[in-house]
Amino acid sequence: MNDIVNEIEIPERAGRESCWDRFRATKSYDLLVGAPLMLWLAFGLHAQSTLLVGRAAELFSGNIDLRNFLQFAAFLGSFSFNIAMIYFLIVRTKPIARSKGLLSRITAFVGAFLGTSILLLPAAKLTLPTQIFFPTY
């Protein structure tokens, strides 16, 4: 019987949760905390949209060359990825654990925004062979 009791972990504050602790366990809190990343991704989508619309206009008019078509495909993929990221941030399940310590939280925050900050870099003018082998911006 003693082994069973030792295997069950009883939280120290069971039954004494504050309003803040209850709010942190809700989907509303998760959306509120994810909002800065969603806004950052939306800002990146807006920054990309000008070039994406311009290349789409060239594509639909039939006046697009291969290099610009490859750039359009890369931008469309990036655009789709960012929309998917926003969608998955909205529909994800509530996290079950939190990182401990200041360094791990800072690393998580910087890592979330650093990966999407590439959207703010200007599009590179690559030669056609380079763009074929490395289809990025």
N, C-alpha and C positions, 0 to 999 in steps of 0.2 A: 504494500500500500504506500509506503514511503517513497518508493521509486516512481510511482505514478504522480505523486504530488510534486516531486522534484522535476519531472519532465514538463509539467504545465507551468508556463511562465505567467505570473499574475502581475499586470502592470501596477506600478506603485500608486498611480493616481486614478485607479479604476473608480468610476462613479463621481469623480471630482473634476471633470473636465470643465474648463472655462469656455466662455462663449467663443473666444478666439480659437481655441483648439477645435471646437465643433465646426466653426467656419472653415478652418484649414482643411477639414475632411470633406468639404463639399465640392461639387463640380464648378460652382460659381467662383470659388477661390482659385481653382485650377485654370479657369478661363482668364481670370484677372491677372494671374501671374504669367500666363502665356501671351497676354495681349501685347507686350512690348515686342516680342519676337514676331508675332503676326503682323504688327504694324511695320516692323523693319522689312519683312518679306514683301508686304504690300508696297512699301516705298521702292524696293528693288524692282518689283513688277512695273511700277509707274516709270522708273528710270529706263527700263528696257523697252517699254511700249512704243516709244517714238521710232526707234530703229526697226522694231518688229513690224509695225504698221507700214513703214516705208518699204521694207523688203516684201511684205505681203502684197502691196500695191504693184510693185514690179512683177511679182509672180503672176498675179491675176491679169495684168496687162500683157504678159508674154514677153516682157523686155528684161528678163533677169538672166545674168550670165551665171556660169557654174560656181564661181567663187562666191557671189552674193547669195546664190541658192544654198550653198553649204553653210554660209553664215546664218541665213534664215532658219535652216534646220537646227543649228546649234542653239540659236536664241529661242526657238519654239520649244526645244527640249528643256532648256533652262526655265522658261516661262511655265511650262507644264509642271516641272519639279516644284517650283515655288508655290503654285496653286495646290499641289498635292500636300506640301508641307503645312500650309495653312489649314487645309481640310483635316489632316491627321492631328494637328494640334487641337482642333475643335472637338473631334470625335473620340479622342483617346480616353482610355479609362483613367480613373484617378490614380495618381502614384501611391504606392503602398509604403514607400520608405523615403527618407530625406537624407541628403548628404550631411555629414558631420564635419564641422570645422570650417573655418573661414577660407582657407586655401582651396579646398575642394569646391566650395560654392563659387568662388571667384573664377576658378578654372572652368566650371560648367557654364557660367554666364558668358565669359569671354569666348569660349568655344562655340556656343550657340550663335553668337553674332559674327564671329570671325569667318565662319564658313559661308555665310551669306553676304559678307561685305565685298566679295569678289564682283558682285553685281555693279558696284560703283566704279569699277575700273573702266577706262575707255576701251572700246572695241579695237582690237589690233588689226591692222591691214596686213594680212598674210598673203604670201604668194599662193598660187593655185596648188602646186604640189604639197606645200606645207599644210594647207587647209584640208586637202584630201586625206592626208595621213594623220593629222591631229585636229579633228573637227571640234574645235572649241570656239571661243569668241574670236 
